[in-house]
Amino acid sequence: MFSHFKGSTFVSSFHLILDANVRGISSDLTIECRAAGPWLLNFKSWLVQMKDSREMSKEMYFSRFPASIDSLTRYLDKGPIEDPNQILFLIVDESKTLYGHVGLKLDDIGNVYVDNVLRVTGRTPGIIGRALQEILAWGNKSLGILEYRLQVISSNHRAIALYQDLGFFLEESKSLRIEKFSNGCANLVPSDKENSNTPEEMLIMRIKL
């Protein structure tokens, strides 16, 4: 679904331009949502920023592990770069400053999920929400996507507020169970309420366009 948007170089990759209607963005600054391709693995400073931000916010993810450049590179290569049913938009300006990223993922039964929403700098409030809004509209107009879903941990109040502001509504909630491993990693997996060992829940939210 997304393969032909992933250029082999930064210049050849597909991109969306955001307007300046975001608090803190100068009208002279061009912000792009740039589709990740193989070129991303050569942007070492971005990879470090992404790794550090992932590590700092790991409690907001269902899979929790010590982030590293190697694990991030393997994930990107097998996931958003090579998988035709995933795409990752890097939010950048003309000086190649990285602000964050937003992903989309098509599941096996045709649902499109918002995935990998992460802010790597707090210098521009509102930019992630604006980028996500633009990406959803692009998917609707260009690919005919009529609705999107996402999964978020119930304690991630900032993300939930953002999604609600954009029009997402709660479709379903599921109990979770934390599975911990000897290497320090942990996964939060859906569970029935009797076997749950955490008050946190998986919230499944949806928006129709």
C-alpha positions in Angstrom: 0.0 0.0 0.0 2.8 2.4 0.9 5.8 1.1 -1.1 6.0 3.7 -3.8 6.2 6.6 -1.4 9.6 5.5 0.0 12.3 7.0 -2.1 15.8 5.7 -2.0 17.2 9.2 -1.2 16.0 12.0 1.0 15.4 14.1 -2.1 13.4 11.4 -3.9 11.1 10.5 -0.9 7.5 11.6 -0.9 6.7 14.6 1.3 3.8 16.7 2.5 4.2 20.4 3.3 2.6 21.8 6.5 1.4 25.3 6.5 2.6 27.7 9.2 -0.7 27.6 11.1 0.9 26.1 14.1 1.8 28.0 17.3 5.5 28.7 17.4 6.2 28.1 13.7 7.5 31.1 11.7 5.7 31.8 8.5 9.2 31.7 6.9 9.8 28.1 8.0 8.9 25.2 5.8 7.9 22.1 7.7 7.7 18.7 5.8 6.4 15.3 6.6 9.0 13.2 4.7 8.3 9.5 4.0 11.1 7.3 5.4 13.1 5.2 3.0 16.5 3.5 3.0 18.1 6.9 3.2 17.0 7.3 6.8 19.6 4.8 8.0 22.4 7.2 6.9 21.0 10.1 9.0 22.9 9.1 12.2 22.0 12.2 14.2 18.3 11.5 13.6 18.7 7.9 14.7 20.3 9.0 17.9 17.5 11.5 18.6 14.9 8.9 17.8 16.6 6.3 20.1 16.9 8.8 23.0 13.3 9.9 22.7 12.1 6.3 22.5 14.1 5.5 25.7 12.7 8.5 27.6 9.1 7.7 26.7 9.3 3.9 26.9 6.6 3.7 29.6 4.1 5.0 27.0 4.7 1.9 24.7 3.3 -1.6 24.9 6.8 -3.0 24.2 9.4 -1.8 26.7 13.1 -2.4 26.2 16.4 -0.6 26.4 16.6 1.4 23.1 19.7 1.2 21.0 20.8 2.2 17.6 21.1 -1.4 16.5 17.6 -2.3 17.6 16.2 0.9 16.1 18.0 0.2 12.8 16.7 -3.4 12.7 13.1 -2.2 13.4 13.2 0.5 10.7 14.7 -1.7 8.1 12.2 -4.6 8.6 9.3 -2.3 9.3 8.6 1.2 7.9 11.4 1.0 5.3 10.8 -2.5 3.8 7.3 -3.4 4.8 4.8 -2.2 2.1 2.1 -1.9 4.7 3.9 0.5 6.9 5.0 4.1 6.4 6.8 6.5 8.7 6.8 10.3 8.2 9.7 12.2 9.6 8.7 15.8 10.6 11.5 18.1 9.5 12.3 21.6 8.4 14.5 22.9 5.6 17.6 22.8 7.7 16.8 19.1 8.4 15.9 19.6 12.0 13.9 16.6 13.2 10.8 17.4 15.3 9.3 13.9 15.5 7.6 11.2 13.5 4.2 9.8 12.7 3.5 6.4 11.2 0.6 4.5 9.5 0.2 0.7 9.4 -2.2 -1.5 7.6 -3.2 -4.7 9.4 -4.1 -8.1 8.0 -7.8 -7.3 7.7 -7.5 -3.9 6.2 -7.6 -1.6 9.2 -5.2 1.4 9.0 -3.7 2.2 12.4 -1.9 5.4 13.4 1.5 4.1 14.7 4.8 5.4 16.1 3.7 8.9 17.1 6.8 10.4 18.8 8.0 14.0 19.5 11.8 14.3 19.6 11.9 18.0 20.5 9.6 20.2 22.5 10.6 23.4 20.8 7.5 23.6 18.6 4.3 22.9 20.5 1.4 21.7 18.3 3.6 20.4 15.4 2.9 16.7 16.0 -0.8 17.2 16.1 -0.7 19.3 13.0 1.4 16.8 11.1 -0.9 13.9 12.1 -3.9 15.9 10.9 -2.2 16.5 7.6 -1.2 12.8 7.2 -4.8 11.6 8.0 -6.2 14.0 5.3 -3.6 12.8 2.8 -4.4 9.1 3.4 -8.1 9.9 3.0 -7.7 12.0 -0.2 -4.9 10.0 -1.9 -5.5 6.4 -0.8 -9.2 6.4 0.0 -8.8 5.6 3.7 -12.1 6.3 5.4 -11.2 5.6 9.0 -8.2 5.2 11.2 -7.6 3.4 14.5 -4.9 3.6 17.1 -3.9 2.0 20.3 -2.8 4.0 23.3 -2.0 3.2 27.0 -4.6 4.7 29.3 -2.0 6.6 31.4 -0.7 8.5 28.3 -3.0 11.4 29.0 -1.2 13.9 26.8 -1.5 11.6 23.7 -5.2 10.8 24.5 -6.0 14.5 24.7 -4.3 15.2 21.4 -6.2 12.3 19.6 -9.5 13.5 21.1 -8.8 17.1 19.8 -8.3 15.6 16.3 -11.7 13.8 16.5 -10.7 10.3 17.6 -13.2 8.6 19.9 -12.9 5.6 22.2 -14.1 2.5 20.5 -13.0 -0.2 23.0 -10.8 -0.7 26.1 -9.0 -3.9 27.1 -7.3 -5.0 30.2 -3.5 -5.5 30.1 -1.0 -7.9 31.6 2.7 -7.0 32.0 5.0 -9.8 31.0 8.6 -9.2 32.2 11.7 -10.9 31.0 15.1 -11.5 32.5 16.8 -9.2 30.1 14.9 -6.2 31.5 12.4 -6.1 28.6 8.6 -6.2 29.2 5.5 -6.4 27.1 2.0 -5.2 27.9 -0.4 -7.7 26.2 -4.2 -7.8 26.2 -5.6 -10.0 29.0 -8.9 -10.8 30.6 -9.6 -8.8 33.7 -9.0 -11.8 36.0 -5.4 -12.2 34.8 -4.5 -8.6 34.6 -1.7 -7.4 36.8 -1.8 -3.6 36.0 -4.4 -0.9 36.3 -3.4 0.3 32.9 -5.6 -0.4 29.9 -5.3 -0.5 26.1 -7.6 2.1 24.6 -8.6 1.6 21.0 -9.6 4.8 19.4 -11.1 5.5 16.0 -11.8 8.4 13.7 -14.0 8.4 10.5 -13.3 10.9 7.8 
